[in-house]
Amino acid sequence: MTASLSDIAERAGVSVKTVSGALHGGAARMSDETRARIKAIADELGYVTNLAARGVRQGWLPLIGVVADELITSPFATEIIRGLDGAARSAEMAVFAMNLSGNRNVASVLEEVRRFRPRAIAFAAMYHKTVALGPDLSKSVGVMINCREAAGRVASLVPDEEEAAAEITRYLVAAGRRRIAFINLPGILAGELREQGFKKALQEAGLGPVAVLPAVRRTIYSDRAPTLVLSHLTALMAADTRPDAILCGNDRVAMEVYAALRRLGAAIPDDVAVASFDNQVEIASRLDPPLTTMALPHRAMGRLAAEILLAADGGEPMLRKLPFQLVERSSV
């Protein structure tokens, strides 16, 4: 038979309200000694919190709901969930996610999440983009992760794409590279911002790009789109002024660049340095030589999102840009 709050109260010689306060963070005042004694008795009796009853009393369950915009289909982007879950567990909360994909729209998925009566709701995207929620839906979302709300109504945590590109470009320049080409991700916000940072850093160094080229034939990047990497590298390496470094839009593009350079007889990094973004470890660490890349701040975004969601006052909606981390390997 499961122990109840009344059982614990009777054993401890206190009121049910005091027991609830000790175990569930209620408003009842008590000494640290009393709180510790109640928790010890609860453990001895095998008490388990009745989450359903607690939810009825306070109007929410100790849950953080996540509307996952294709996030859980991306192996490296799941670091967002890991960061969020780690911070939530410290606050004795749990995280659950519902995937937004196919024919499901944001409104229907949000409604499903709300049925579980979570303490707070986050919206997390697989890649950095702008999301239009609308005034009614935005009221239900406490924070946007890896994306930004179009009208600025929701606190948004995004990677600092522009500064990351500037940092990795400065790193290439500091390594003595002067003829740098960028094979970028067309049609997406991350690619646009990274190109700005790339050009800014080159301008600071008094240099210009050898070329900025799209990685795929489509106007919007997809890793399933027909690749242009080999044709670009063939033309670049046949030119009078060959690049001495290739910056890649992501680690998948870098993997193709490695294959193309090998096919063309160029050695990495002796002939051409290669650098990238994302730090997909299963790719970057296993390339030969291992790839120097900028690691996305996914776990940090998850942790910070939990802090925002669980704060008594979430504060004003704002856009926060989190820094990437340079992961130095052997490709530069």
LOMILO-883297 format. One line per 8 residues: number of its first residue (from 1); their letters; for each residue x, y, z of C-alpha. Coordinates in steps of 0.2 Angstrom, whole numbers. Last residue first. Example, Ala and Ser with C-alpha at 12.3 -4.5 7.8 and 13.67 -1.06 7.14 Angstrom:
LOMILO-883297
2	SA	68:-5:36; 62:-22:39 .
//
This chain:
LOMILO-883297
332	VSSREVLQ	221:118:-203; 213:100:-204; 221:94:-188; 209:97:-174; 204:113:-165; 186:114:-159; 181:133:-158; 166:135:-147 .
324	FPLKRLMP	151:144:-153; 144:159:-144; 126:161:-138; 115:175:-146; 101:181:-135; 85:189:-143; 73:196:-130; 56:195:-123 .
316	EGGDAALL	56:204:-106; 58:195:-90; 55:176:-87; 49:181:-69; 48:166:-56; 62:158:-67; 58:140:-72; 57:144:-91 .
308	IEAALRGM	72:155:-91; 83:143:-82; 77:129:-93; 81:139:-109; 98:143:-102; 102:124:-100; 95:120:-117; 105:134:-126 .
300	ARHPLAMT	121:128:-117; 118:111:-124; 116:117:-142; 130:130:-142; 136:124:-160; 154:118:-161; 165:127:-173; 176:116:-184 .
292	TLPPDLRS	193:109:-186; 191:92:-194; 201:76:-190; 214:72:-204; 207:60:-209; 188:62:-205; 182:53:-189; 182:67:-177 .
284	AIEVQNDF	172:79:-188; 159:66:-194; 153:57:-178; 157:73:-169; 145:84:-178; 155:99:-174; 143:112:-181; 153:123:-193 .
276	SAVAVDDP	168:120:-204; 187:121:-208; 198:114:-222; 216:119:-225; 222:116:-243; 239:110:-249; 247:104:-233; 230:103:-223 .
268	IAAGLRRL	224:92:-231; 233:86:-247; 226:89:-265; 226:75:-278; 210:80:-286; 201:65:-279; 208:69:-262; 201:86:-263 .
260	AAYVEMAV	184:80:-268; 183:68:-254; 188:80:-241; 176:93:-248; 162:81:-247; 165:78:-228; 166:97:-226; 149:99:-233 .
252	RDNGCLIA	143:86:-220; 152:96:-207; 143:112:-211; 144:128:-222; 162:124:-227; 177:135:-226; 190:130:-239; 208:136:-237 .
244	DPRTDAAM	224:138:-249; 213:142:-263; 220:141:-281; 225:156:-290; 227:151:-308; 211:141:-307; 211:122:-309; 209:120:-290 .
236	LATLHSLV	194:131:-290; 185:123:-305; 187:105:-298; 182:111:-281; 166:119:-287; 161:103:-298; 165:92:-283; 154:102:-271 .
228	LTPARDSY	139:105:-281; 128:92:-272; 111:87:-277; 99:90:-263; 97:77:-249; 108:87:-236; 96:101:-239; 100:119:-243 .
220	ITRRVAPL	87:131:-250; 90:137:-268; 93:120:-274; 110:115:-283; 119:112:-267; 135:118:-258; 132:136:-264; 148:146:-268 .
212	VAVPGLGA	157:161:-260; 173:163:-269; 192:168:-267; 186:179:-253; 194:196:-250; 208:201:-239; 213:217:-229; 213:207:-213 .
204	EQLAKKFG	197:216:-206; 189:214:-223; 192:195:-222; 184:195:-205; 169:204:-211; 167:193:-226; 166:177:-215; 154:185:-203 .
196	QERLEGAL	142:190:-216; 143:173:-225; 139:165:-208; 124:176:-206; 117:171:-223; 121:153:-220; 113:152:-203; 97:160:-210 .
188	IGPLNIFA	95:148:-224; 94:150:-243; 111:143:-248; 122:134:-236; 140:139:-240; 156:134:-249; 168:147:-243; 184:150:-252 .
180	IRRRGAAV	200:157:-243; 216:163:-252; 226:170:-237; 229:156:-225; 244:159:-214; 237:151:-198; 231:168:-192; 220:169:-207 .
172	LYRTIEAA	212:153:-204; 209:157:-186; 202:174:-191; 190:165:-203; 185:153:-188; 181:168:-177; 172:178:-191; 161:163:-195 .
164	AEEEDPVL	157:161:-176; 153:180:-174; 140:179:-188; 132:163:-182; 129:168:-164; 119:153:-160; 101:157:-155; 91:159:-139 .
156	SAVRGAAE	74:167:-141; 63:176:-128; 45:177:-136; 36:192:-143; 50:196:-155; 38:197:-170; 47:183:-180; 51:172:-165 .
148	RCNIMVGV	69:166:-166; 76:149:-168; 89:138:-159; 78:137:-144; 62:148:-142; 56:152:-124; 40:153:-114; 28:147:-127 .
140	SKSLDPGL	9:148:-123; 8:167:-126; 16:165:-143; 1:154:-149; -11:169:-147; 0:182:-155; 6:173:-170; 19:159:-170 .
132	AVTKHYMA	30:165:-185; 47:155:-184; 64:162:-190; 78:150:-192; 93:141:-184; 92:123:-186; 83:108:-178; 71:119:-170 .
124	AFAIARPR	65:121:-152; 49:128:-145; 48:128:-126; 33:126:-114; 31:128:-96; 24:120:-80; 17:107:-90; -2:103:-90 .
116	FRRVEELV	-1:87:-100; -15:93:-111; -4:108:-115; 7:98:-126; -7:92:-137; -13:109:-139; 4:115:-144; 5:101:-157 .
108	SAVNRNGS	-11:107:-165; -7:125:-165; 11:122:-172; 4:112:-187; 5:93:-190; 5:88:-209; 23:83:-209; 33:88:-194 .
100	LNMAFVAM	32:95:-176; 38:82:-164; 32:81:-146; 44:83:-132; 45:78:-114; 55:85:-100; 55:81:-81; 56:93:-66 .
92	EASRAAGD	65:91:-50; 74:108:-52; 90:99:-55; 81:88:-67; 76:103:-77; 94:108:-79; 99:91:-86; 84:90:-97 .
84	LGRIIETA	86:106:-105; 105:102:-109; 100:85:-115; 86:92:-126; 97:104:-134; 110:91:-137; 97:83:-148; 103:94:-161 .
76	FPSTILED	118:82:-165; 107:67:-170; 94:77:-179; 77:68:-180; 72:74:-162; 73:92:-168; 60:91:-182; 52:106:-175 .
68	AVVGILPL	51:100:-157; 37:108:-147; 45:105:-130; 35:102:-113; 43:105:-97; 35:95:-83; 32:96:-64; 13:96:-67 .
60	WGQRVGRA	2:111:-67; -13:119:-60; -7:118:-42; -19:107:-33; -24:97:-49; -6:94:-54; -2:88:-37; -16:75:-38 .
52	ALNTVYGL	-9:69:-55; 9:69:-49; 5:58:-34; 22:60:-26; 29:43:-20; 31:39:-2; 42:23:2; 38:24:21 .
44	EDAIAKIR	56:26:25; 59:39:12; 44:49:18; 50:47:36; 67:54:31; 59:68:21; 49:73:36; 64:73:47 .
36	ARTEDSMR	74:84:35; 60:97:34; 59:97:53; 77:100:56; 78:113:42; 64:122:53; 47:125:47; 36:137:37 .
28	AAGGHLAG	22:131:26; 23:139:9; 24:123:-2; 40:116:-9; 33:98:-13; 41:87:1; 43:99:16; 28:110:11 .
20	SVTKVSVG	17:94:9; 22:88:26; 18:105:34; 1:105:26; -3:87:32; 0:94:49; 14:88:61; 17:73:73 .
12	AREAIDSL	30:65:61; 22:48:60; 4:56:58; 10:68:45; 19:54:35; 3:44:35; -7:59:31; 4:63:16 .
4	SATM	0:45:9; 10:29:9; 7:17:-5; 0:0:0 .
//
